[in-house]
Amino acid sequence: MATKTAPKVHFDYDRSTLTDEMLLQLYKAMLTPRLIEEKMLILLRQGKISKWFAGIGQEAISVGVTTAMRSEEYILPMHRNLGVFTTREIPLYRLFAQWQGKASGFTKGRDRSFHFGTQEYNIVGMISHLGPQLGVADGIALAHKLRKEKAVTAVFTGEGGTSEGDFHEALNVASVWQLPVLFCIENNGYGLSTPTSEQYNCENLADRALGYGMESHIIDGNNILEVYTTVNALAEDIRTNPRPVLLEFKTFRMRGHEEASGTKYVPKELMEAWAEKDPIENYKNYLLGLDVLTEEMHEEMASQIKEAINENLDIAYNEEAIIPNLETELLDVYAPYTYQDTPPNEETEELRLIDAISEGLKQSMERYDDLVIMGQDIAEYGGVFKITDGFVDAFGKERVRNTPICESAIVEAAMGLAINGKKAVMEMQFADFATSGFNPIVNYLAKSHYRWSQPADVVVRMPCGAGVGAGPYHSQTNEAWFTHTPGLKVVYPAFPYDAKGLLAAAIEDPNPVLFFEHKALYRRIRQEVPTAYYTLPIGKAVSLQEGNDVTIITYGAGVHWALETLEKNTAISADLIDLRTLQPLDTEAIYASVKKTGKVLLLTEDAGFGSVMSDISAMITEACFEFLDAPIRRVTSIDTPIPFAEQLEEQYLSRTRLEERLKELLAY
Ligand SMILES: Cc1ncc(C[n+]2csc(CCOP(=O)(O)OP(=O)(O)O)c2C)c(N)n1
């Protein structure tokens, strides 16, 4: 009589108290992404899909982690985590439609593969840059913690992504703030073609946790029961004792980075050794050995999954391609929002620009319980410019948060707060340091609504500008970096009244706003300002002076330089327009004035090439050419970095040349 040989099982599985039903649920959950991927590889060979990032061999991690999470908790997966999406039971046709760029996907055809989020399923997909979502997870977790909800957030990264600054910043912030985040590293041996030996020089990535004062665990990423039971126990604990935990899942990437790139650089023995540890094959054998699963049950399960795949593929293939609509594309750059006008009260007090900003911020904090402010030294110290002085006493340290020096992670955390229902204001200590948070501003905040309809309800305050003798890294006016990026709003007030009302409007607006505050005007410009909360519309310029000979268009410090010049030259009859907002731009006000005067001087503190004024010049040429009596004149700072010494700074700034250029233009 033939004896039944026990199927080969590589792992020492421990089912603990898991029921048979749970064991089978985990099996089916792993089999689903595997069969989808196998189908995708066939479609790829048939030329029916263009690209595929395989997660074959890594299914136990996605499935184990997702099963351990509650459906209302957020997961932030990467490009090899199909199992997260399938375990959350997203209808397959929607996934397929997403990959085919169809309307019933999640991005209206605007972003590919797994680059999408969905509030419906509490999944926030990656952006291509890999690291930024780690900080986004911090923000999501912070919102939970502030609301005292017992919820964990799980975020994934490959080991490759752990070399990015975002990783270190996000872990540090999570530890300092004790945020309930599970940081899941899938260490699969290679980052594209680069082996781990060329990526980092420590034995285990989990060891890094020690440096951040954080707990960590190394988990066999191919052993589904180890993944599930460990993560489940941790998640349970973190829900009541909020803290971050770093998990390093050891696994292997069994296929190329993406299918076309192959695996030639991977030693054959390594591939063979890891093939032995396939998470599904081993688990299947284990279940067969337990008699929890039979071959027949497996066949039945597999054929049901395959049938569902084929049916859903048909739905996606039969869906018509998206018909481009220019208006929709442009409209979706920003979250829909109707400006709410809160008019100013009659009682006023004289305030400096700095006080008006501080008061505006304070009144918004009073108005919105959900508003959180973050920035370096903004708590007890009150910020380097003292704008948040006294805020901790008024609103507490939870809402007025000192941050470590990590601009990227804080922009990302602000995004996470927005995803999880809060409003965030971040103070860049100096606008110059936005470079250290540039990636999440232009790639995450700016593109979020267009990509997956998620508003980024974030204001980044940007103390900027020259005239303070502070040199190349504390004097820049870098608004043009942001006006160039669709999805951001850019506000740049010149007066206390405007600053207060526009800041309130920026905080009300669910879109990301870069709010420029000129440091040299902070304590110099005073004005009567209404005492109560009020808003002013973003995107509307103001006329400060009316005349017939020339239109001067400017913003920020330029407004005051123009006013000084016109005061000195009372014979000049000029329209003076203060733009107040650079994106969106009030083209109506610009064109109306240009059509009246026929001469235009565009004044900016920024260096000339690529400045906002270059675009405004081009727009005026296109819209008002027949009305022009002279070439448009841009008066800009020179194309060098901004220097420190007073006389060099003076030579640098456009103010120096304003009067002369204005007279030349009038004489033309
Ligand atoms: C900032 C950035 N640099 C480079 C890339 C190109 N890139 C995409 S995925 C990848 C490898 C990522 O490796 P890892 O984080 O280990 O994830 P894995 O692909 O192995 O799952 C690289 C280099 C990128 N997308 N973003």
The ligand as an SDF file (V2000), in Angstrom:
LIG
                    3D

 26 27  0  0  0  0  0  0  0  0999 V2000
   13.4350   59.2910   -5.6350 C   0  0  0  0  0  0  0  0  0  0  0  0
   13.4680   58.1320   -6.5770 C   0  0  0  0  0  0  0  0  0  0  0  0
   14.6570   57.6870   -7.0230 N   0  0  0  0  0  0  0  0  0  0  0  0
   14.6900   56.6410   -7.8860 C   0  0  0  0  0  0  0  0  0  0  0  0
   13.5670   56.0170   -8.2980 C   0  0  0  0  0  0  0  0  0  0  0  0
   13.5980   54.8610   -9.3070 C   0  0  0  0  0  0  0  0  0  0  0  0
   13.2150   53.6250   -8.6220 N   0  0  0  0  0  0  0  0  0  0  0  0
   11.9540   53.1920   -8.6090 C   0  0  0  0  0  0  0  0  0  0  0  0
   11.7450   51.8400   -7.7020 S   0  0  0  0  0  0  0  0  0  0  0  0
   13.3850   51.7540   -7.3680 C   0  0  0  0  0  0  0  0  0  0  0  0
   13.9250   50.6570   -6.5080 C   0  0  0  0  0  0  0  0  0  0  0  0
   13.2430   50.6400   -5.1980 C   0  0  0  0  0  0  0  0  0  0  0  0
   13.7780   49.6470   -4.4180 O   0  0  0  0  0  0  0  0  0  0  0  0
   13.0730   49.2390   -3.0640 P   0  0  0  0  0  0  0  0  0  0  0  0
   12.7280   50.4320   -2.2810 O   0  0  0  0  0  0  0  0  0  0  0  0
   13.9400   48.2440   -2.3970 O   0  0  0  0  0  0  0  0  0  0  0  0
   11.7070   48.5910   -3.5140 O   0  0  0  0  0  0  0  0  0  0  0  0
   11.4940   47.3060   -4.4380 P   0  0  0  0  0  0  0  0  0  0  0  0
   11.3520   47.8150   -5.8350 O   0  0  0  0  0  0  0  0  0  0  0  0
   12.6640   46.4230   -4.2590 O   0  0  0  0  0  0  0  0  0  0  0  0
   10.2510   46.6810   -3.9600 O   0  0  0  0  0  0  0  0  0  0  0  0
   14.0700   52.7910   -7.9610 C   0  0  0  0  0  0  0  0  0  0  0  0
   15.5150   53.0240   -7.8790 C   0  0  0  0  0  0  0  0  0  0  0  0
   12.3460   56.5320   -7.8130 C   0  0  0  0  0  0  0  0  0  0  0  0
   11.1800   56.0110   -8.1920 N   0  0  0  0  0  0  0  0  0  0  0  0
   12.3390   57.5620   -6.9610 N   0  0  0  0  0  0  0  0  0  0  0  0
  1  2  1  0
  2  3  1  0
  2 26  2  0
  3  4  2  0
  4  5  1  0
  5  6  1  0
  5 24  2  0
  6  7  1  0
  7  8  2  0
  7 22  1  0
  8  9  1  0
  9 10  1  0
 10 11  1  0
 10 22  2  0
 11 12  1  0
 12 13  1  0
 13 14  1  0
 14 15  2  0
 14 16  1  0
 14 17  1  0
 17 18  1  0
 18 19  2  0
 18 20  1  0
 18 21  1  0
 22 23  1  0
 24 25  1  0
 24 26  1  0
M  CHG  1   7   1
M  END
$$$$
